[in-house]
Amino acid sequence: MNHPQLRALYDQDQRIAVVYPDVRREATPDVVRHVSTMEAGEGVILYSRLDEGNVQRVIREQVAYFEGLEQGFEWKLYDYDTPSDLMGRLVAYGFEVEEAEAIMVLDLARAPEVLLQPLRHTVRQIARVEELEDVLRVKRQVWGQDYADLERYLADTITGHPERMSVYAAYVDHEPACAGRIEFPEGSRFASLWGGSTVEEYRGRGLYTALLAVRTQEAKARGLDFLTVDASPMSRPILEKHGFEMIAYSYPCRWTGRRQGPVPDEDQPDCEEV
């Protein structure tokens, strides 16, 4: 399957039709957005159908909509989205662009043998809320954040929708050293990998690969066709080594509530692309 075909399939399954348990999916003629149902949660625009004639109107409408809900939100922009200067228009309106993420996809029919072998490390599935502390401990050590919102999301999902997610941790001498999860959106041919993190002192031991392997094997056992990851620069080389291909870059564009200056009208599409 070539990259344009794969992007079209990805768009349909992962951007247009996807539903998550902690959000309310809303589709308009112009966008597909997800409104958080969690306290203090944030929304996201996952997909848009925009052109030179409607782009400024739709940006204004989405900002007004989420501000009316008093909910922050992210516009997840992909490098093939239209119009070609959409990022520049969002920046001009007041969005802040965060670090690019590489959209990586693995065709499970072509998964390398190393991901299908029995595990050589101690990896456990986290199936109870009280076990989540091992996962959060890894995340806090690696990234230095609180992760209270993630804790609520993981607890709610493995309790209320256990078929939609599996959470794993890898251990060294009984200490949690690496953690990550895999999500299974209903009706999708893709499973998505999230949160893969390894404590610095345990890196270079193959723990991330072990976690990648256990999630690959579960996805194949469930009959899925593809794995996808929004990869950081750190994880992209490891994923490429294991057969993942990059199909696009995505850019989280976060609404700040601060317009940066005059916003062009629909008949003046002269924003500078950044």
N, C-alpha and C positions, 0 to 999 in steps of 0.2 A: 504494500500500500504506500503510495507516494505521500509526501507531506501535505499538499493541498487536500487530498482526500481524508487524511488523518485529522487535519485541522477542522474540516467540516463535520466529521464524526465527533470530535472532541467538543466543538461548539454545541452540537445538538444535545449530547449527553451530559456535558459538564457545565454548560453555561445557560442553555435555554431551558431544558427540562428538569434539571437537578433540583431536588428538594432536600432540605436538611431539617432535622427534628427540632432545632431551637429557633427557627425563623418561619416567617410567613412569606411564601412566594407570591409575588404580584407581577403579572405580565400586562404591559400596555402595548399599543401599536409601536412604540419607540424603544422601550427598554424592558428588561427582566430584572427586577430588583427583589431583594430579600430584606424584610423588616425584622429586626430582632424581637423575640418575645421574652428575652431575659431582662431582668432589671439592670439598667445601666449598660445594656448591650448596644452594639453598633450595627447599622445596616450596611448593605453593599449593593452596588449595581454590577451585575455579572455580565450583562450582554446589552448591546445597543444596536439599533438600526438607524444610523444617522447619515445625513448628507448635508451639503452646503445650505440647503433651504430650511432645514429644521433644527440644526445643531444648537444654535444659541437659545432658541425657545425651549428645547428639551433640557438643556443645562439649567436654565432658570427654573423650570418646572420641578426638576428633581431636587434642587437646593431648597426651594420653597416647601416641597412636600416633606422632606426630612426635618427641616426646621420647624414645620408645623407639628411634627411628632416629638420635637425636642430630642431628637436622636442623631448622634453623629453618624457619618457614613463614609464609605470608601467607594470610589469609582474604579473598578478593576479594568484597566485599559490594556488591550493587547496590541502588539505592534502592527497587526494587519487590520485593525478596526478602522472604520471610515467615519468622517473624512480624514485624510492623511494628516491634517494639522489639529486633530482632536486634542492631543496632549497640550499643545500650545494654547488652545482655547480654554481648557480647564485651568491651566496655570494662570492665564490672564484673569480668569474669573475669581481665583482665590484658592484653588486646590494646591496642595503640596505633594510633589512626586517623591515617593520613597524609593528605596533601592530596587533595581530591576530584579525580577525572578525569571529563571529559565524554565519554560514548560517542557518537561522531559517525559517521554512516553516509552514504555517497553511493551512490545508485542509478546504476549506470554507464550505464544506458539514458538517463539524463537528465543526464549529465556536461556541464558547460558547454564551449562551443567553445574557450575559452582553454586548457583542459587537453588538447585534442586537436590543437593546432597544432604544427608543427615547433618544436623548441627554439631559442631565441636565445642560449643560454649553453652553455658547454662542460661537458657532463655525461658522465661515464664510468661504466660498470658495473665494479665491483671483483670480478673473478672469480678472482683468485689470492691466496693467503695473504699473500705478500710485499707486496701492494698495500694490505692492510688498514691499514697505518700511516697512510695519508692520512685514513681515516675516524676512527681513534682520535685523531689529532692534532686534528681538528675537535672531537671530543667533549671532549677534555681542555681545550682552550682555552675552550670554552663553559661547561663545568660544573666544571672543576677537580678531577676525580676520576681515579683510576688506570685503571679499566676493564679490569683483567686478566681478570676473569671474562667480560666481554663479548668480549674478544679471543679467548678460548678457544672461546666459543660460536659466534662468527662463523666462525672458522677450521674448527671441526669440521663446521659445517653446509655451508659452501660446498665443503668437500672431500668429505664423505660423503653429503650430500643436496642437491646444487646445484639440483635441481628445486623445492626447498621454499623457496628464498630468493633474492632478488636484492638486492645492495648497490650503492648509487650514491654518487658524490661529484661535486660541482660545483666548478669551478676558476675563479679569477680570476688572470690572468697566471701561469698554471701553479701557483698556490698553491691547496691545498684550502681551500675557503671554506664549504662546506655539505655535509652528508652525511645519509643516511637509508637505510632498507631497507624491503623489502616481503616479507611472508611469505605462503606459499600452503599453508595446512593441507590435508592430503589429504582429498578428498571434500567440501570446504566450498564454498559459493557465495560466500563472503567471502574477500577478500584483506585483510590487515591491514598498516597502515603503522606503522613504529616508528623512533624515534631521530632524527627530523628536527631538525637543529641547524644554525644559521648563526653563524659567527664574527662578533662584534659589529661590527667595522669594515666588514664586507661586507653588512650588513643594509640593506634598502630598495632592493636592486637586482633583486629578482625571482628570486633564487636558490632560495628555498624553493618558490615557485610552479613553477619549472622542475623541481625534484625531484619535486614533486607531480604534474606533468604526465607525466614519464617513467614514473612508477609507475602512474599511471592508464592510460596507453596500453598498458603491458605487461599489466595486469590485463584490459583489454578484449580484447587479442589472445589471451589465454589462455581467453577465454570465461567469465570470472567475472561475477557479477551485481552485487556490492556491494564497496565499500571501507569499511573501518572503522578508526577511530583512537581511542585513549585519549588525549584531548587535554588539554593543560595550558591554563591561562588565557591564556597567551601565544599559543598556536597556534589556539585556538578561533575568534577573529574572522576569521582568514585562511581557515580551513576553511569557515566559514559563508558567506563571500564567494564561495566556489567551489562552493556547492551542497550541502555537507554539512549534515545535520540532526542535532540532538541527540536521542537516544532515551532517555537515562538518565544518571544520575551513578553512578560506581563509587567505592568507598572502599577503598583498601588497608588492611587491619587486620592489623598485624604482631604475632605472638606474641612477647612480651618475656620470658616465663618468670617474671613477677612478678605474682601475684594482688594485686588492689587492696583486697580485703576479702571479707566473706562473700558467697558466691554463692547466689542464690535457688534454691530447689528448684523442680521442675516445677510444683508446685501453688501457687507464689507468683510469678506473672508480673508483678512490680511494679517491674522495673528502669526507671529513668528513661532515656528516649531522649535521646541527645546529638547 
